Amino acid sequence: MLTPQQANVAEAIETALREAELEFERPRPEAFLVTMPGQRKLKTLVWLNIGLHSLLIKTFFCRQPDENHAEFYRWLTRKNDEMYSMAFASDDVGDVYIVGRVALAGITPEEVDRLLGCVLTYSDDNFNGALERGFASAIRKEWQWRVDRGQQPRNLEAFRHLVEEAPASE
């Protein structure tokens, strides 16, 4: 059972989601799973979990990088300085999430809209940059595999520069 403050926050979240016409599920009274469409990262799933004192915002960003680990994580953590109420974080295996906590007292439909806008922006705007740093070799291999089979690498077009700059040894 939700406390009165938690119930007010749940109502604010639901109002914001309906006004934004976002797809969402409510697996538990204190939790929302929101699906947001993006441009670079085609879909971002965001968990909103209402605790006793704070709202947890969490979304999976990408799996651990295949290569260039130090530069990949350094690049992401430098982004944290510019982010509102959330930051990039990694789990025990190195997978990356965007995570934030906000006091329940400040949660209104407008603030929920702002938080969701921020998480979508951070996820979408940084996705290709992260892939370039942590998965360049895999992108080059996928590009070549498609070309060799006569397929168009349309969804990889943003990474054309990686293929054109590829070292001769790859």
trRosetta pair geometry for C-beta under 8 A, 3 or more apart (Angstrom, degrees):
i j d omega theta_ij theta_ji phi_ij phi_ji
1 29 7.6 -5 -122 79 24 165
2 6 3.9 -137 -166 97 99 117
2 7 4.5 134 110 -61 128 78
2 10 6.3 -54 -130 -12 168 139
2 29 5.5 -134 -39 140 109 125
2 30 6.2 157 -92 -77 101 87
2 50 7.2 18 -127 104 116 138
3 6 4.6 94 48 9 76 104
3 7 6.9 -139 91 -7 38 87
3 52 7.2 67 1 -136 139 70
4 7 5.6 -54 -146 35 31 113
4 8 6.5 34 154 -21 64 103
5 8 5.7 -51 -152 33 33 113
5 9 6.6 32 151 -17 64 104
5 104 5.5 79 153 134 115 140
5 105 7.7 -35 -156 -79 126 60
6 9 5.6 -54 -150 37 34 112
6 10 6.3 38 151 -21 67 104
6 30 6.3 -35 -176 -112 129 98
6 50 5.0 121 -150 145 93 130
6 52 7.4 -55 -64 -116 120 36
6 104 7.0 -60 -86 -138 55 147
7 10 5.5 -49 -146 35 33 114
7 11 6.4 36 152 -20 63 104
8 11 5.7 -54 -151 35 31 113
8 12 6.5 33 150 -20 65 104
8 107 7.9 134 114 85 88 105
9 12 5.5 -51 -148 35 35 113
9 13 6.3 36 153 -20 66 103
9 50 5.2 148 98 -125 131 128
9 55 6.3 -162 -175 -74 139 117
9 104 5.2 -76 -65 -151 141 96
9 107 4.6 43 -127 89 94 146
10 13 5.7 -52 -148 35 31 112
10 14 6.3 28 155 -16 65 108
10 29 7.0 -31 -109 170 157 73
10 30 7.2 -97 -79 -116 118 43
10 32 8.0 157 -137 -43 75 113
10 50 6.0 -73 -65 -25 84 161
11 14 5.8 -55 -144 39 30 109
11 15 6.2 34 155 -22 64 106
12 15 5.8 -54 -148 35 28 113
12 16 6.4 27 155 -17 63 107
12 107 5.3 144 84 138 152 92
12 108 5.5 -127 -147 -153 133 25
12 109 5.0 -139 -163 -56 74 61
12 111 7.6 10 160 52 134 96
12 112 5.9 159 137 -23 93 131
13 16 5.9 -59 -151 37 29 109
13 17 6.2 26 155 -18 66 109
13 32 5.6 -159 150 -16 138 155
13 48 5.8 168 -139 124 141 153
13 50 7.6 -123 -17 -59 146 117
13 55 8.0 167 -71 -134 124 139
13 107 7.4 -19 -53 173 84 126
13 109 7.9 -165 -70 -105 16 62
13 112 5.2 171 -110 -120 57 151
14 17 5.7 -55 -144 38 31 111
14 18 6.2 28 159 -16 66 108
14 32 7.7 -163 -74 -94 68 138
15 18 6.1 -60 -147 39 26 107
15 19 6.2 24 157 -17 64 110
15 109 4.4 -68 98 -95 115 127
15 112 7.9 123 70 46 80 145
16 19 5.8 -58 -144 39 28 110
16 20 6.2 15 160 -7 65 113
16 109 4.1 175 -64 -155 86 74
16 110 7.6 -153 -100 -43 113 18
16 112 3.7 -169 15 88 169 125
16 113 4.9 -146 -153 -52 115 80
16 116 7.2 158 143 2 127 135
17 20 6.0 -64 -144 46 26 103
17 22 4.8 -90 -156 59 76 106
17 24 5.0 -28 -168 -3 148 146
17 32 7.0 -144 -55 -170 152 145
17 34 6.3 -133 -116 -111 119 116
17 112 7.5 -67 -40 141 72 135
18 21 7.2 26 -177 -78 34 42
19 109 6.6 70 13 179 142 129
19 113 7.4 -49 83 -80 121 124
20 113 6.2 164 -59 -116 126 96
20 116 7.1 -126 4 89 178 150
22 34 5.5 14 143 -161 133 104
22 35 6.9 171 178 67 88 58
22 36 6.1 -25 -137 -89 120 77
22 116 7.4 -87 -57 179 166 155
23 34 7.3 131 84 -160 55 54
23 35 4.3 -21 79 55 108 111
24 32 5.4 -7 -175 -173 129 101
24 33 6.3 156 -157 79 71 49
24 34 4.6 -23 -100 -102 103 65
24 35 6.9 -167 -80 14 48 73
25 32 7.3 152 78 -158 46 53
25 33 4.6 -6 55 55 95 104
26 29 7.4 35 167 -106 111 27
26 31 6.8 142 -157 87 56 62
26 32 5.8 -25 -100 -103 72 66
26 33 7.8 -164 -75 19 26 75
27 31 5.5 -32 58 91 88 121
27 33 6.3 45 -12 -10 109 117
28 31 4.3 53 52 25 95 109
30 49 6.2 44 133 -164 93 65
30 50 4.3 -125 -162 59 84 92
30 51 7.5 89 176 -72 133 30
31 47 6.7 -28 -160 -163 100 92
31 48 7.0 151 -155 83 49 57
31 49 5.0 -7 -105 -106 85 74
31 50 7.3 -140 -66 16 42 77
32 47 7.3 146 80 -159 55 44
32 48 4.3 -2 56 56 104 106
32 49 7.9 -155 29 -68 63 40
33 45 6.3 -5 -175 -173 93 101
33 46 7.5 157 -157 78 46 44
33 47 5.9 -18 -103 -100 69 66
33 48 8.0 -160 -72 23 27 72
34 45 7.1 153 78 -158 49 49
34 46 4.5 -20 61 62 102 96
34 47 7.9 -176 19 -78 78 18
34 48 6.5 43 -11 -8 115 109
34 116 6.7 -66 120 -123 160 124
35 43 6.3 -22 -163 -165 93 106
35 44 7.7 145 -157 77 45 47
35 45 5.8 -19 -100 -102 66 72
36 43 7.3 142 75 -159 45 55
36 44 4.7 -23 65 65 98 96
36 45 7.8 176 21 -83 73 25
36 46 6.4 24 -1 -4 116 115
36 116 6.7 166 -75 -180 146 104
36 119 7.9 124 32 94 155 100
36 120 5.0 -97 133 -95 149 119
37 42 7.0 -36 -152 175 71 56
37 43 6.3 -35 -110 -101 50 64
37 44 7.9 178 -93 21 3 79
38 41 4.6 18 80 74 152 70
38 42 5.9 -160 61 -135 85 8
38 43 6.7 -157 17 -67 93 15
38 44 5.5 73 -34 -18 124 104
38 120 6.3 -170 -91 -165 98 91
38 123 6.5 -105 -90 104 153 107
38 124 4.1 -163 -156 -95 122 114
38 127 7.6 102 137 -13 150 150
39 124 5.6 77 38 -167 83 125
40 124 5.2 130 38 -167 95 70
40 125 7.5 127 23 -84 137 18
40 127 4.5 167 115 63 118 124
40 128 5.1 -94 -162 -33 139 100
40 158 7.1 58 -128 -72 99 175
41 44 5.9 68 111 -64 121 92
41 123 5.4 -85 51 148 149 96
41 124 5.3 -129 32 -102 94 58
41 127 4.1 -176 -46 -86 104 160
44 59 5.7 17 -179 -168 96 146
44 119 7.0 171 150 131 142 96
44 120 5.7 175 52 -113 151 70
44 123 4.7 96 -108 107 140 162
44 124 7.1 -88 -39 -52 134 86
45 59 6.2 160 84 -136 52 91
45 60 6.9 17 61 30 98 96
46 57 6.5 -14 -173 -165 108 84
46 58 7.2 148 -159 75 61 37
46 59 4.6 -41 -101 -74 68 113
46 116 6.6 170 70 -125 167 84
46 119 5.6 93 -108 115 135 152
46 120 7.9 -71 -45 -61 136 77
47 56 7.1 -11 113 110 100 97
47 57 7.3 155 83 -156 62 35
47 58 4.7 -14 57 63 107 90
47 59 6.9 175 15 -74 72 55
48 55 6.3 -12 -167 -175 88 107
48 56 7.3 155 -156 80 37 58
48 57 6.0 -5 -103 -103 70 68
48 112 7.7 27 -126 -141 155 105
49 55 7.1 152 76 -161 46 56
49 56 4.3 -10 58 56 100 108
49 58 7.4 1 5 14 110 111
50 55 5.7 -23 -105 -108 60 78
50 104 7.1 73 -154 -106 90 113
51 54 5.2 8 55 59 119 64
51 55 7.1 -166 20 -84 81 26
51 56 6.3 72 -23 -19 111 100
51 104 7.7 -134 69 -54 69 115
53 103 6.8 -43 160 -136 78 70
53 104 6.1 -135 -176 0 29 111
54 101 4.6 24 159 -176 141 101
54 102 6.2 150 -161 72 88 32
54 103 5.7 -56 -104 -100 80 35
54 104 6.1 -131 -97 -34 24 78
55 101 6.9 156 75 -153 47 53
55 102 5.0 -17 54 60 100 89
55 103 7.9 8 12 88 82 10
55 104 6.1 122 -33 -89 87 65
55 107 5.7 98 -24 -79 143 139
56 99 7.5 -26 -168 -161 88 86
56 100 7.5 154 -157 84 45 49
56 101 5.7 -19 -99 -99 61 79
57 85 7.5 60 31 127 138 108
57 86 5.9 -71 83 -89 121 128
57 98 7.7 -37 123 119 96 88
57 99 7.0 150 86 -158 66 38
57 100 4.3 -2 55 58 110 96
57 101 7.4 -163 18 -72 77 31
57 102 7.2 36 -13 -1 113 104
57 115 5.8 -140 -84 170 156 123
57 119 6.1 -136 162 -67 126 140
58 97 5.9 -5 -164 176 88 128
58 98 7.3 165 -147 84 41 56
58 99 5.0 9 -107 -110 83 77
58 100 7.7 -166 -67 28 55 58
59 97 6.4 158 80 -160 41 78
59 98 5.0 -1 55 51 94 97
59 119 5.7 118 3 178 138 125
59 123 6.2 -48 108 -78 143 137
60 95 7.0 -29 -146 161 96 118
60 96 7.8 101 -168 87 57 54
60 97 5.8 -51 -106 -104 40 80
61 88 6.7 -21 -10 -128 165 94
61 96 4.3 -55 65 110 117 97
61 97 5.8 172 -2 -114 93 19
61 98 5.5 100 -61 -26 113 86
61 123 6.0 -146 -118 -122 82 84
61 126 7.7 -20 -160 91 126 115
61 127 7.5 -154 -173 -99 84 78
61 130 7.2 78 149 13 114 178
62 65 8.0 48 116 -71 119 67
62 95 7.3 -151 106 -157 40 71
62 96 5.3 11 54 51 70 110
62 127 7.1 135 -51 -138 123 76
62 130 5.7 162 22 124 150 139
62 131 7.2 -155 -125 -71 161 76
62 134 7.5 142 117 70 138 145
63 94 7.9 52 167 100 59 85
63 95 5.1 -45 -134 -113 49 90
63 96 7.6 79 142 18 1 78
64 69 7.9 -1 180 -116 93 101
64 90 7.5 75 -97 -152 85 122
64 93 5.8 -111 -34 133 135 80
64 94 3.2 62 -110 100 120 111
64 95 5.4 -71 -39 -66 75 49
64 96 7.5 133 -86 -23 45 80
64 134 7.9 -145 156 -174 41 138
65 68 6.3 -78 148 67 146 75
65 69 5.6 177 68 -96 119 60
65 72 4.3 -123 -31 -90 157 176
65 73 7.9 -128 5 -40 127 78
65 94 7.3 -92 22 151 65 125
65 130 7.8 -133 -82 174 108 83
65 133 7.0 -59 -119 110 146 80
65 134 2.6 -107 -123 -154 116 116
65 135 6.4 -130 -145 -48 77 72
66 134 6.3 118 28 161 64 74
66 135 5.4 85 19 -107 111 65
66 137 6.6 -114 105 53 132 107
66 138 5.7 112 14 -28 160 122
67 134 6.4 155 59 -161 59 45
67 135 7.3 140 32 -88 91 27
67 136 6.9 -78 68 38 129 87
67 137 5.9 77 -5 7 150 119
68 71 4.8 -44 173 49 98 112
68 72 5.3 112 109 -33 87 98
68 133 5.4 -134 110 171 136 70
68 134 5.8 -135 68 -99 99 45
68 136 7.3 50 -3 11 139 112
69 72 5.6 -61 -144 36 26 115
69 73 6.3 11 168 -6 66 108
69 94 7.5 -54 -137 -150 113 142
69 134 7.4 63 -93 -120 43 95
70 73 6.5 -63 -147 42 25 99
70 74 5.9 24 158 -19 64 115
71 74 5.6 -57 -138 41 29 113
71 75 6.0 35 160 -25 65 107
71 133 5.5 -139 114 -164 102 115
72 75 6.1 -59 -153 31 22 111
72 76 6.7 14 154 -11 60 108
72 130 6.7 71 -155 -153 91 72
72 133 4.5 157 -95 124 72 115
72 134 4.1 63 -110 -72 140 102
73 76 5.7 -56 -147 40 35 109
73 77 6.1 29 158 -16 69 108
73 90 7.0 -44 -119 -30 114 142
74 77 6.1 -58 -143 40 27 105
74 78 6.5 32 156 -23 62 105
75 78 6.0 -57 -155 30 27 113
75 79 7.2 33 147 -24 59 102
75 129 6.8 -148 156 146 137 111
75 130 7.3 178 97 -98 125 63
75 133 5.6 -148 19 -73 155 172
76 79 5.6 -51 -162 23 39 116
76 80 7.5 54 144 -35 63 90
76 88 4.3 -106 164 110 109 167
76 96 6.5 -97 -145 -140 167 143
76 126 7.2 96 -115 173 78 139
76 130 6.5 45 -75 -103 107 108
77 80 5.4 -25 -164 0 48 120
77 88 6.3 -119 -81 70 48 114
78 81 6.5 -35 -176 9 46 112
79 82 6.2 -69 -170 41 52 104
79 83 6.4 55 141 -39 79 111
79 88 6.2 63 70 -10 113 126
79 122 7.3 125 154 -148 129 98
79 126 6.1 24 -118 -103 164 145
80 83 5.5 -59 -148 21 39 119
80 87 4.1 32 -133 -139 109 101
80 88 5.8 -111 -69 27 96 83
83 86 5.5 -84 151 75 125 69
83 87 5.8 156 70 -91 141 54
83 88 7.9 151 -22 -18 160 73
83 118 7.1 109 -163 178 81 116
83 122 5.9 41 -119 -99 116 137
84 114 7.6 -68 116 153 146 105
84 115 7.9 -130 109 -107 107 58
84 118 5.1 -105 61 -123 107 151
85 100 4.6 66 137 -165 78 138
85 101 7.7 -139 -178 63 86 33
85 102 5.4 8 -160 -75 133 105
85 115 6.3 -62 84 -114 143 95
85 118 6.9 92 51 90 101 164
86 98 5.5 49 152 169 129 90
86 99 6.1 176 -155 91 91 28
86 100 2.9 -71 -88 -57 85 118
86 115 7.7 106 -29 -154 123 87
86 118 6.6 144 26 123 122 124
86 119 6.4 29 41 -87 169 86
86 122 7.0 -141 90 14 122 166
87 98 7.3 -176 93 -150 21 63
87 99 6.5 -27 61 63 68 76
87 100 7.0 125 7 -81 60 77
88 96 5.9 -12 -167 -168 102 109
88 97 7.4 148 -155 79 53 41
88 98 6.0 -39 -94 -97 55 66
88 122 7.9 -158 -60 168 87 124
89 96 7.3 148 78 -153 35 61
89 97 5.4 -26 67 66 85 91
89 98 7.6 128 19 -117 79 19
89 99 4.8 -24 21 20 130 124
90 94 5.3 -13 -176 -145 132 36
90 95 6.4 148 -153 72 77 35
90 96 5.3 -39 -94 -94 81 61
90 97 7.3 152 -100 17 29 77
91 94 7.2 -57 65 13 64 15
91 95 5.1 -1 33 55 109 90
91 97 6.9 66 -37 -10 94 116
96 130 7.3 -127 60 -156 160 147
98 119 5.6 153 110 -141 139 88
98 122 5.5 127 -123 104 149 131
98 123 6.1 -105 -7 -69 146 89
100 115 7.1 -153 85 -151 146 109
100 119 7.6 -126 10 -78 127 107
102 106 6.0 -99 167 71 104 115
102 107 6.5 119 112 -71 119 92
102 111 7.3 178 157 159 156 126
102 115 6.7 -96 -18 -93 152 140
103 106 5.2 77 75 8 91 102
103 107 7.8 -149 100 -25 52 87
104 107 5.6 -49 -158 8 46 120
106 111 5.9 156 142 -125 84 168
107 111 5.5 -135 -133 80 41 132
107 112 6.5 55 -163 -56 88 90
108 111 4.7 95 45 6 73 101
108 112 7.1 -133 92 -4 39 85
109 112 5.6 -52 -148 35 34 113
109 113 6.4 37 153 -20 65 105
110 113 5.7 -53 -151 35 31 114
110 114 6.5 34 150 -19 64 105
111 114 5.4 -49 -147 36 36 114
111 115 6.2 37 154 -19 67 104
112 115 5.7 -53 -145 37 31 111
112 116 6.3 27 157 -14 65 107
113 116 6.0 -57 -144 40 27 107
113 117 6.2 31 155 -21 63 109
114 117 5.7 -57 -148 37 28 113
114 118 6.3 29 154 -21 64 106
115 118 5.6 -54 -150 34 30 112
115 119 6.5 25 156 -15 65 104
116 119 5.9 -52 -143 38 33 106
116 120 6.2 31 157 -16 65 108
117 120 5.9 -59 -147 40 28 109
117 121 6.2 28 155 -19 64 110
118 121 5.7 -58 -146 38 29 111
118 122 6.1 25 159 -16 67 108
119 122 5.8 -53 -142 39 30 109
119 123 6.1 28 158 -17 64 111
120 123 5.8 -58 -144 40 28 109
120 124 5.8 14 164 -9 66 116
121 124 6.2 -62 -134 45 22 101
121 125 5.5 9 174 -8 65 120
122 125 6.5 -53 -122 44 18 101
122 126 6.0 -9 178 7 55 123
123 126 6.9 -85 -148 47 12 93
123 127 6.3 32 161 -56 58 105
124 127 6.0 -37 -145 -5 25 119
126 129 5.4 -67 -159 48 56 114
126 130 5.7 57 147 -27 85 106
127 130 5.9 -61 -152 35 27 109
127 131 6.5 23 155 -16 64 107
128 131 5.5 -55 -147 38 35 112
128 132 6.2 40 154 -24 67 103
128 158 5.3 -84 -127 140 140 138
128 159 7.3 -156 -156 -67 101 86
129 132 5.7 -50 -147 32 30 114
129 133 6.6 21 157 -12 63 108
130 133 6.0 -64 -151 41 31 106
130 134 6.0 -12 167 15 69 117
131 134 6.6 -77 -130 55 23 85
131 135 4.9 -47 -161 48 66 117
131 136 7.9 124 144 -65 63 53
131 139 6.7 95 156 -61 105 131
131 159 7.2 -80 115 -83 120 128
132 135 7.6 -27 -51 55 8 73
132 136 5.9 40 -168 -78 47 94
132 139 7.7 -27 -103 4 49 159
132 159 6.8 -174 -91 -118 86 96
132 162 6.4 -154 -132 -72 86 125
133 136 7.3 4 -115 -34 5 103
135 138 4.6 -50 -174 45 87 117
135 139 5.7 95 123 -29 88 95
136 139 5.7 -57 -148 35 31 112
136 140 6.4 31 155 -19 66 105
136 162 5.3 -154 -148 -150 92 130
137 140 5.7 -53 -150 36 32 112
137 141 6.4 31 153 -17 65 106
137 170 6.8 -148 -129 -132 84 130
138 141 5.7 -53 -146 38 33 111
138 142 6.2 33 155 -19 66 107
139 142 5.8 -55 -146 38 29 111
139 143 6.3 35 153 -23 64 106
139 156 6.4 155 -163 -148 92 116
139 159 4.8 -93 175 161 140 159
139 162 5.5 36 99 96 129 155
139 163 7.8 -114 127 -55 94 85
140 143 5.7 -53 -148 34 29 114
140 144 6.4 25 156 -15 64 108
140 162 6.0 -122 -67 135 88 105
140 163 5.8 153 -120 -97 76 69
140 166 5.3 116 -129 -104 137 130
140 170 5.8 7 128 147 153 145
141 144 5.8 -58 -147 39 30 109
141 145 6.2 35 153 -24 65 107
142 145 5.6 -51 -144 34 30 115
142 146 6.5 29 157 -16 63 104
142 153 7.4 121 125 -129 85 117
142 156 6.5 177 106 -85 113 149
143 146 6.1 -62 -157 36 27 107
143 147 6.4 23 152 -15 65 110
143 153 4.9 26 -130 -116 71 163
143 156 5.4 -156 -87 128 90 155
143 159 7.2 -134 -62 98 129 113
143 162 7.8 166 -16 87 150 102
143 163 4.9 -105 119 -86 165 132
144 147 5.6 -55 -143 39 33 111
144 148 6.0 36 157 -22 67 107
144 163 7.7 166 -53 -130 79 113
145 148 5.9 -55 -147 35 26 113
145 149 6.6 7 158 -4 60 112
146 149 6.1 -72 -151 47 29 100
146 151 4.1 -89 -164 78 84 107
146 152 7.1 -45 159 86 123 13
146 153 4.6 133 81 -74 149 88
146 156 7.5 171 22 18 152 139
147 150 7.7 45 -176 -69 31 20
147 151 7.4 -89 -61 58 23 66
147 153 6.7 -32 -51 -28 82 116
153 156 4.1 -45 167 49 104 117
153 157 6.8 151 112 -59 81 60
154 157 5.9 -18 -164 -31 37 112
156 159 5.1 -58 -179 45 79 110
156 160 7.5 120 127 -60 79 61
157 160 5.8 -4 -164 -39 49 107
159 162 4.6 -24 177 20 88 121
159 163 6.9 88 126 -18 82 92
160 163 5.7 -59 -159 36 42 109
160 164 6.1 34 150 -15 74 110
161 164 5.6 -56 -139 43 34 110
161 165 5.8 22 162 -9 69 114
162 165 6.1 -62 -138 47 24 101
162 166 6.7 56 151 -64 59 84
163 166 5.6 -17 -155 -26 33 118
166 170 5.1 -97 180 56 110 132
167 170 5.5 100 68 -9 80 99
